[in-house]
Amino acid sequence: MEAAVLEKTGYCGIYCGDCVSARSELFCVARTLKSELVNTHLDTFSKLKDSKDVAFKDYNRFLDVLSAIINLECSGSCRSGGCDASCEVRACANSKLLVGCWECENREDCPKLEKLKKQHPNLDFHLNIIANEGLQAFHNKRKPHYQ
């Protein structure tokens, strides 16, 4: 089990399986919805409806947001080359031959992790669990990233 947890744990300590961008079901539904909207010509229908229902005036904006959601899909876990190809955290860990930031003595003050800590307030908690108790404990105790 620990190898599977490691595969889905980024060098930064973020668990890829919790990330919105890794939710393949979401993207499947979003692509299906977009396809159905195009195939039923809802754009033409929305132009007819927008004079009676103000919500339809934003139909094109809705499609833009739907497309942006679809574009959030991640190509794979951090360790398989997915996520952010230019990730400086991954590059740093690899250059130091670390399995992850939890092995770095400077992780608490690392400027490379600061941006992530703003988006993932539990990041220090996760890194400490991994450092002190191991990956399996982290998998069992981790807190959702976006709460």
N, C-alpha and C positions, 0 to 999 in steps of 0.2 A: 504493500500500500504506500510506503514512503516514497518509492520511485514515482508513482503516479501523482502524488501530492507535489513532489519536486517539479515534475514536468509542467504542472499548472501553477506553480508559484514563481512569480517574476523575481528577478535579481533584487528588486526593491522590496519584496515582501508582499506585494499585491497578489492575491489569488485570482488568476485569470478566469476561473469558473464563476466568480462573483461579478465580473465586469459586465456592464450593459452591452459592450461591444462584442462580447462572446456569446450572447444569447441568440443562437442560430434560429430558434423558433420565432423570435421577434422579427428577424429579417425575412424569414420565409413568409410570414403573414404580411409584412409590409410590402414585399414584392408582389404577392398575390393580390393584395388590395389595389396597388397601383395598376397592375395589369387589368383587373376587373373594371376599374374606373375608366381606363383608356378604351377597353373593349366595349363598354356600354355607352361610350360617348357622353359621359357625364359632364364634360366641359361644355358641350352644346346645351345640355339640359340646364346646367347651372346659369348660363347666360339668360335663359328664359325665366328662371326662378328668381334671379337676383333683384328684379324690380318688386317682387312681392315678399321675398325673404332675404333680409339684409345679410344673413350669414353666407349666402352664396356669392356675394361680392368678393369674398376672400378665398374663393375656390382655388385660384391659381397659387395663392400664397400657401394654401394647404398642401398642394402638390409639391411646392418647393420644400416645405418642411418634411413631407413624406420622403422625398428624394434624399434630403440631408440625413434623415434617419437611416435609410438604406445604406448610405455611404459611411456610416459609422461602423459597419460590420468589420470585425477584426479577422485577419487572415490566419491566425493561429496564436498559440501561446508565445510568450516572450522567449522562452528557451528554444522554440522551433523557428525563431526568426520573425514571428508575427509582432503585432502591436506597433510600436513606433520604431521604424527602421533606424532612425537617427538617435535612439535613446542613449543619452550620455551616462545614465546609471548602469545600463548593461555594459557599455564600453568600459566604464571604470572598473566594474566588478571583474570583467574578463581580463583587463590589463593587470589587475592585482591577483589574478588566479583565485578569486573568491567564488564560492558556490552562490553566495548572495550577500547583500549588505549586512545581514545579521552577523557576519564574520568580521566586519570592519569595526575597528575600535573608534573610528571617527564618525560613525553613522548618526549620532544624535545631533551633531553640528554640521552635517554635510549639506552644502548649498545645493547639491544636485537633487537632494530629496525634498527640499523646501517646497517646491511647487506641488509635488505629489502630496505632501502633508496637508496642504490647503484643501485639496480635493478628497483626500482620504484621511480623515481625522484619527482613525484607528491605526495608522501605519506604525507608529512607535510601539504601540501595544502588540501588534503582530510581530514586528522584528524582535521584540524582547521575548516573546513566547518561543519563537524559533531558536533564538540564541540560547535561551535558558532551558527549554524543555524539548526541543526538536520539532521536526516538521509534522509528525503525527499529532502532537499536542496542539500545534497551531491549527491544523485542519479541524480538530474537534472544538477548539475554543474561539476561533476567529469570529470577528464581528463584521456584519455587512459594511461594505465600503461607503455606500452613499447614504448613510443614516447619521 
